[in-house]
Amino acid sequence: MFSSSTVSTLLRQCTISWSSTIVPVRSKNYLNRPRLRNPVWFVKKTRTLHNEQFTEDNKAFLSEVKRETILTAAQRGQSTLLKLAHGDESSPPVQWAPGLKRTGVIAKKIGQYPLWTKDGQKIRTTLLQIIDNEVVKYIPPEDYRPAQEPRQSRNWRKSYGCLLVGAEHGDPSLFTKEYAGLFRDSGVLPKKHLCRFIVSPEAQLPAGTPLTVSHFRVGDYVDVRGHTVDRGFQGVVKRHGFKGMPKSHGVTKTHRRPGNIGAGGNKARVWPGTRLPGHMGNRWRVLRGLRILRINPQYNVMWVMGSNVAGSTNGIVYIYDTILPLRKHGSKGGPAGSPPFPTALEPLPANSGDVWLEELHDFRKLSITYSNAGGE
């Protein structure tokens, strides 16, 4: 028999060894729950519409004013690019260097399309269109404070600023006064979509600078962030791909159920991350390392490799320079040369035609040629 002191020592050792074990957490999807409602401080975008009793002539006049305003804004953006391209003696243009972070763009997912290489291999691609991207505001590092302080403290050696970018012109009469006030100091028309991009201080851009598809080049690798389609509450068959129970041999009303989840053993509970029925979709997902295969400067469309970009058709996605160490600029496996920094100061002409990757087959060229060797 053991004494009471010996028993207490053994229990203490067992307790310490149990507390030092690692709890098997299968995934952390529960940390990425969707925001079902906006916070109280969120600025409302749209206002309540009323019947203004406009005549047809008044509506035509307002449409003409809106069109001229948009054209004036486009010309202002081109003049801003010309000023950046020439620069001044006091602030010469900054050259790109590894480690500098450029801004991203806001695009719309407009569909999928196949491309073929010169040896006949089929590639599935996704078309992303950059619509009316303009810089709204730049916040320097000393004034910008992200929402999570610990995330900023890890990058205390590098100070990053914030660039507010808007996309897709909107009717100013459809927005609230508070939302339209966000664009008052920048001189940019109110946009339907806004996004903040963390950039290096060297990559700052003045307000009103347009961002086009020339911000990227054919052969570059990008990361695309999109919002998955909201499927609502779904079972394990559709949500996780379970095959379900047998359809016969005495199975009763459990054909599409998950079955035993194996909660016995150490603790009889549901382990975090267990695949169970729940809300499907409505999550932010990032697809990294997508290569740009084709660019159309006329409509600001790019073809990126892959057909699994998150989001539905006509959904909004955000495009960044990739962070993969073997595919980003300056790495051994990344694209050659430096990217346009801080953006393309001389965009590609709209009538220049599409720019294709060298390995792809251009359908404007012949694929088969016949030689008249026999003189026939």
C-alpha positions in Angstrom: 0.0 0.0 0.0 1.1 3.5 -0.7 1.2 6.2 1.8 -1.0 9.3 1.5 2.0 11.5 0.5 3.0 9.1 -2.3 -0.5 9.0 -3.7 -0.7 12.8 -3.7 2.7 13.0 -5.5 1.5 10.6 -8.2 -1.7 12.5 -8.7 0.2 15.8 -9.0 2.5 14.3 -11.7 -0.5 12.9 -13.7 -2.2 16.3 -13.5 0.9 18.1 -14.8 1.4 15.6 -17.7 -2.3 15.9 -18.7 -2.3 19.7 -18.7 0.8 19.8 -21.0 -0.8 17.8 -23.8 -2.0 19.5 -27.0 -5.7 19.6 -27.6 -6.4 18.4 -31.2 -8.2 21.3 -32.8 -9.0 20.3 -36.4 -9.6 23.8 -37.8 -10.3 27.4 -36.8 -13.2 28.2 -39.1 -15.2 29.3 -36.1 -12.9 32.3 -35.9 -14.1 33.5 -39.3 -17.7 34.0 -38.6 -19.5 36.4 -40.9 -20.7 39.8 -39.8 -24.5 39.7 -40.1 -25.1 43.3 -39.3 -23.1 46.5 -39.5 -21.8 48.2 -36.4 -23.5 51.2 -34.9 -20.8 53.6 -36.2 -21.0 52.3 -39.7 -21.7 55.1 -42.3 -24.9 54.3 -44.2 -24.3 54.3 -48.0 -27.7 54.6 -49.5 -30.5 57.0 -48.6 -34.3 56.7 -48.7 -35.5 57.5 -52.2 -38.4 59.8 -52.8 -40.4 60.7 -55.8 -38.8 64.0 -57.0 -41.5 64.7 -59.6 -38.9 65.3 -62.3 -40.0 65.7 -65.9 -38.4 63.9 -68.8 -36.4 67.1 -69.8 -35.1 67.4 -66.2 -34.1 63.8 -66.2 -32.2 64.2 -69.5 -30.5 67.3 -68.2 -29.4 65.6 -65.0 -28.0 62.6 -67.0 -26.0 65.0 -69.2 -24.6 66.7 -66.1 -23.6 63.4 -64.6 -21.9 62.3 -67.8 -19.9 65.5 -68.1 -18.9 65.3 -64.5 -17.6 61.7 -65.0 -15.6 62.8 -68.1 -14.1 65.7 -66.2 -13.1 63.4 -63.4 -11.4 61.0 -65.9 -9.4 63.9 -67.4 -8.4 65.1 -63.9 -7.1 61.6 -63.3 -5.0 61.6 -66.4 -3.5 65.0 -65.5 -2.6 63.5 -62.1 -0.7 60.7 -63.8 1.1 63.1 -66.0 2.3 65.1 -62.9 3.5 61.8 -61.3 5.3 60.7 -64.4 7.2 64.0 -64.8 7.7 64.6 -61.0 9.5 67.6 -59.7 13.0 68.4 -58.6 12.1 68.4 -54.9 10.6 64.9 -54.8 12.1 62.6 -57.5 10.2 59.4 -58.3 11.0 56.5 -55.9 12.4 53.3 -57.5 11.0 49.9 -56.6 13.0 47.7 -54.2 12.3 44.3 -52.7 10.3 44.7 -49.5 8.2 47.7 -50.6 4.4 47.1 -50.6 2.3 48.5 -53.4 -1.4 49.2 -53.3 -4.0 46.8 -54.6 -7.1 47.3 -56.8 -10.8 46.6 -56.6 -12.1 44.4 -59.4 -15.3 42.7 -60.4 -15.5 39.0 -61.2 -17.3 38.8 -64.6 -16.9 35.2 -65.7 -14.7 32.3 -66.7 -13.0 31.6 -70.0 -10.6 28.8 -71.2 -7.2 29.5 -72.8 -4.8 27.2 -74.5 -1.1 27.0 -74.6 0.9 26.6 -77.8 1.2 22.8 -77.2 -2.6 22.4 -76.9 -3.0 22.3 -73.1 -6.2 23.8 -71.8 -6.1 26.4 -69.0 -9.2 27.5 -67.1 -9.1 31.2 -66.2 -11.2 33.8 -64.4 -11.9 37.3 -65.9 -11.5 40.2 -63.5 -12.4 43.7 -64.5 -11.0 46.8 -62.8 -13.8 49.4 -62.8 -13.0 53.1 -62.2 -10.4 52.7 -59.5 -9.2 55.9 -58.0 -7.3 56.9 -54.9 -9.5 58.7 -52.4 -7.1 59.4 -49.5 -3.7 58.5 -48.1 -3.2 58.2 -44.4 0.5 58.4 -43.3 1.9 55.8 -40.8 1.9 58.2 -37.9 -1.8 58.9 -38.3 -3.0 55.4 -39.3 -3.9 53.0 -36.5 -5.3 49.6 -37.5 -8.1 48.0 -35.6 -5.8 45.3 -34.0 -2.8 46.7 -32.2 -1.0 43.4 -31.7 -0.9 42.9 -35.5 0.8 46.2 -35.9 3.2 45.6 -33.1 4.7 42.6 -35.0 5.7 45.0 -37.8 7.2 47.6 -35.6 10.4 47.7 -37.7 8.3 48.7 -40.8 5.9 51.5 -40.7 3.1 51.2 -43.2 0.5 53.7 -44.3 -3.1 53.3 -45.5 -4.4 54.0 -49.0 -8.1 54.4 -49.4 -9.2 53.3 -52.9 -12.7 53.6 -54.4 -14.2 51.7 -57.4 -17.2 52.2 -59.7 -18.8 55.6 -60.1 -22.1 56.0 -58.4 -24.9 58.5 -58.7 -24.3 61.1 -55.9 -28.0 61.6 -55.4 -28.4 58.0 -54.3 -25.8 58.2 -51.4 -26.3 59.7 -48.0 -24.8 63.0 -47.1 -22.4 61.4 -44.6 -21.1 58.9 -47.1 -20.7 61.4 -49.9 -18.7 63.6 -47.4 -15.9 61.0 -47.4 -15.0 62.1 -50.9 -15.4 65.9 -50.4 -11.7 66.7 -49.8 -10.3 64.4 -52.5 -12.2 65.8 -55.5 -13.3 62.2 -56.5 -16.8 61.3 -57.4 -18.6 59.1 -54.8 -17.8 55.4 -55.3 -19.9 52.4 -54.7 -17.1 50.4 -53.2 -14.2 51.4 -50.9 -11.2 49.4 -49.6 -8.2 50.2 -47.5 -4.8 48.9 -48.7 -1.7 48.8 -46.4 1.2 50.3 -48.4 4.7 51.5 -47.8 5.2 55.2 -47.4 7.2 55.2 -50.7 4.2 53.8 -52.5 1.8 56.6 -51.6 -0.3 58.2 -54.3 -2.2 61.5 -54.4 -5.9 61.7 -54.3 -7.5 61.3 -57.7 -4.9 59.0 -59.2 -6.6 56.4 -61.4 -5.6 52.7 -61.1 -6.0 50.6 -64.3 -5.1 47.1 -65.4 -1.6 48.5 -66.3 -0.9 48.4 -62.5 -0.1 44.7 -63.2 1.8 43.0 -66.0 1.3 39.7 -67.9 3.2 37.0 -66.0 2.8 38.5 -62.5 1.4 36.6 -59.6 -1.4 38.1 -57.5 -3.5 37.2 -54.5 -7.3 37.5 -55.0 -9.6 38.0 -52.0 -13.3 37.4 -52.4 -16.5 36.8 -50.5 -17.9 33.3 -51.0 -21.5 32.7 -52.1 -23.9 32.6 -49.2 -25.6 29.2 -49.2 -27.4 29.5 -45.9 -27.7 26.6 -43.4 -26.7 23.4 -45.0 -26.1 19.8 -44.0 -22.9 17.8 -44.0 -23.5 16.3 -47.5 -23.5 19.7 -49.2 -21.3 21.6 -46.8 -18.5 19.0 -46.4 -19.1 16.4 -49.1 -20.2 13.5 -46.9 -21.7 10.6 -48.7 -24.3 9.9 -46.1 -25.6 6.6 -44.7 -26.7 3.6 -46.8 -30.1 3.8 -48.5 -31.3 0.4 -47.5 -30.6 -2.5 -45.1 -32.6 -1.1 -42.2 -31.4 2.5 -42.3 -34.2 4.7 -41.0 -34.2 8.5 -41.5 -30.4 8.9 -41.3 -29.6 8.9 -45.0 -28.0 12.4 -45.1 -26.9 12.7 -41.4 -23.3 12.8 -40.3 -23.4 9.8 -38.0 -21.1 9.2 -35.1 -18.6 12.0 -34.4 -16.4 10.0 -32.0 -16.7 12.2 -28.9 -15.8 9.4 -26.5 -12.4 8.6 -24.9 -10.8 11.5 -23.1 -13.8 13.9 -22.9 -17.3 13.3 -24.0 -17.8 16.6 -25.9 -17.7 18.0 -29.4 -14.2 18.9 -30.4 -13.7 22.4 -31.9 -13.6 22.2 -35.7 -15.7 19.1 -36.1 -17.4 19.0 -39.4 -21.1 19.4 -38.7 -24.2 21.1 -40.3 -24.1 24.9 -40.2 -24.0 28.1 -42.2 -22.2 27.6 -45.5 -20.6 30.4 -47.4 -20.5 34.2 -46.7 -16.8 33.9 -45.7 -13.8 35.8 -46.9 -11.3 33.6 -48.8 -8.0 34.4 -50.4 -6.6 32.5 -53.4 -2.8 33.1 -53.6 -0.3 32.8 -56.4 -2.6 33.3 -59.4 -0.7 34.1 -62.6 -1.9 36.8 -64.9 -2.1 35.2 -68.4 -3.8 38.0 -70.5 -4.6 41.7 -70.2 -7.1 43.8 -72.1 -6.3 47.5 -71.6 -9.4 48.8 -73.4 -11.9 47.3 -70.9 -9.4 46.9 -68.0 -9.9 43.1 -67.9 -7.3 40.5 -66.8 -7.3 36.8 -67.2 -6.0 35.0 -64.1 -5.3 31.3 -63.8 -7.8 29.2 -62.0 -11.6 28.9 -61.9 -12.1 28.8 -58.1 -11.9 32.5 -57.3 -14.3 33.2 -54.3 -17.5 35.0 -55.1 -20.4 35.0 -57.5 -20.6 36.6 -61.0 -20.4 40.4 -60.8 -19.1 40.1 -57.2 -16.4 42.4 -55.9 -12.9 41.0 -55.3 -9.6 42.6 -54.1 -6.3 42.0 -56.0 -2.9 42.3 -54.3 0.6 41.5 -55.2 1.2 38.0 -54.0 3.0 37.3 -50.7 4.2 33.9 -51.7 8.0 33.9 -51.2 8.8 32.0 -54.4 6.4 33.9 -56.7 6.6 37.5 -55.6 8.7 40.2 -57.3 12.4 39.9 -56.6 12.4 36.2 -55.8 14.1 33.5 -57.9 10.8 32.0 -59.2 8.9 35.3 -59.5 8.5 37.4 -62.6 11.5 39.2 -64.1 12.0 42.9 -63.7 10.3 45.3 -61.3 6.6 46.1 -61.2 5.2 49.6 -62.0 5.9 51.6 -58.9 4.0 53.1 -57.3 1.6 52.5 -60.2 1.7 52.6 -64.0 2.4 56.2 -64.8 1.9 55.6 -68.5 -1.0 53.1 -69.0 -1.2 50.9 -72.0 -3.1 52.6 -74.9 -6.7 51.4 -75.1 -6.3 50.6 -78.8 -3.1 48.6 -78.4 -4.9 45.2 -78.3 -4.6 42.4 -75.8 -1.3 41.5 -74.2 -0.8 37.7 -74.1 1.6 35.5 -72.2 4.4 34.1 -74.4 3.4 30.5 -73.7 -0.2 31.0 -74.7 -1.7 30.6 -78.2 -2.9 33.9 -79.6 -6.1 33.2 -81.6 -5.4 36.2 -83.9 -2.5 34.2 -85.3 -2.5 31.1 -87.5 -2.2 27.8 -85.7 -1.5 25.6 -88.8 0.6 26.5 -91.9 0.9 24.5 -95.1 4.0 24.6 -97.2 3.9 24.4 -101.0 6.9 22.1 -101.2 5.7 20.0 -104.2 4.9 23.1 -106.4 1.2 22.0 -106.5 
